[in-house]
Amino acid sequence: MSLSRRVPLTMIAGAILVLNLIDAVFTLIYVHLGLAVEGNPLMGQALTRGPVGFMLVKLALVSMGVLVLFRLRRRRAASVALVASAIAYSSLLVYHLTSVPALVELARS
């Protein structure tokens, strides 16, 4: 039984959107604290517009991508891309969460 049969693609698409939001917040924190720079040139340009502009661009672009993939979900490549994106964003969340203790310590100092 495939993953898309066990977990509805609507839930996977929704998870990607939520995980993208969390990633955006962590990115803003890292950049604000000087711990990172945005590696994606397009999003780096959006970041020069400030945090609101960055969030609007990031959320809009990923949402549009998820919408396209979701509308094409009957095609195997689109459903695989949705699942792969969810796995990638979940992995990124784990990475972000492992840095929380260091961020807390940095905030205390």
Contacts in CASP RR format, 6 or more apart in sequence:
PFRMAT RR
TARGET T0000
AUTHOR 0000-0000-0000
METHOD contacts of the structure
MODEL  1
MSLSRRVPLTMIAGAILVLNLIDAVFTLIYVHLGLAVEGNPLMGQALTRG
PVGFMLVKLALVSMGVLVLFRLRRRRAASVALVASAIAYSSLLVYHLTSV
PALVELARS
3 83 0 8 1.000
4 12 0 8 1.000
4 79 0 8 1.000
4 82 0 8 1.000
4 83 0 8 1.000
9 70 0 8 1.000
9 73 0 8 1.000
9 79 0 8 1.000
9 82 0 8 1.000
10 70 0 8 1.000
12 82 0 8 1.000
12 83 0 8 1.000
12 86 0 8 1.000
13 66 0 8 1.000
13 69 0 8 1.000
13 70 0 8 1.000
13 82 0 8 1.000
14 66 0 8 1.000
15 86 0 8 1.000
15 89 0 8 1.000
15 90 0 8 1.000
16 62 0 8 1.000
16 66 0 8 1.000
16 82 0 8 1.000
16 85 0 8 1.000
16 86 0 8 1.000
16 89 0 8 1.000
17 59 0 8 1.000
17 62 0 8 1.000
17 63 0 8 1.000
17 66 0 8 1.000
19 86 0 8 1.000
19 89 0 8 1.000
19 90 0 8 1.000
19 92 0 8 1.000
19 93 0 8 1.000
20 58 0 8 1.000
20 59 0 8 1.000
20 62 0 8 1.000
20 63 0 8 1.000
20 89 0 8 1.000
21 59 0 8 1.000
22 93 0 8 1.000
22 96 0 8 1.000
23 89 0 8 1.000
23 92 0 8 1.000
23 93 0 8 1.000
23 96 0 8 1.000
24 54 0 8 1.000
24 55 0 8 1.000
24 58 0 8 1.000
24 59 0 8 1.000
26 96 0 8 1.000
26 99 0 8 1.000
27 36 0 8 1.000
27 38 0 8 1.000
27 43 0 8 1.000
27 54 0 8 1.000
27 58 0 8 1.000
28 51 0 8 1.000
28 54 0 8 1.000
28 55 0 8 1.000
29 103 0 8 1.000
30 36 0 8 1.000
31 37 0 8 1.000
31 38 0 8 1.000
31 47 0 8 1.000
33 103 0 8 1.000
33 106 0 8 1.000
35 106 0 8 1.000
37 44 0 8 1.000
38 44 0 8 1.000
38 47 0 8 1.000
42 57 0 8 1.000
42 61 0 8 1.000
43 54 0 8 1.000
43 57 0 8 1.000
43 58 0 8 1.000
44 54 0 8 1.000
46 53 0 8 1.000
46 54 0 8 1.000
46 56 0 8 1.000
46 57 0 8 1.000
46 58 0 8 1.000
47 54 0 8 1.000
49 57 0 8 1.000
66 82 0 8 1.000
66 85 0 8 1.000
68 78 0 8 1.000
69 78 0 8 1.000
69 79 0 8 1.000
69 81 0 8 1.000
69 82 0 8 1.000
69 85 0 8 1.000
70 78 0 8 1.000
70 82 0 8 1.000
72 78 0 8 1.000
73 79 0 8 1.000
73 82 0 8 1.000
END
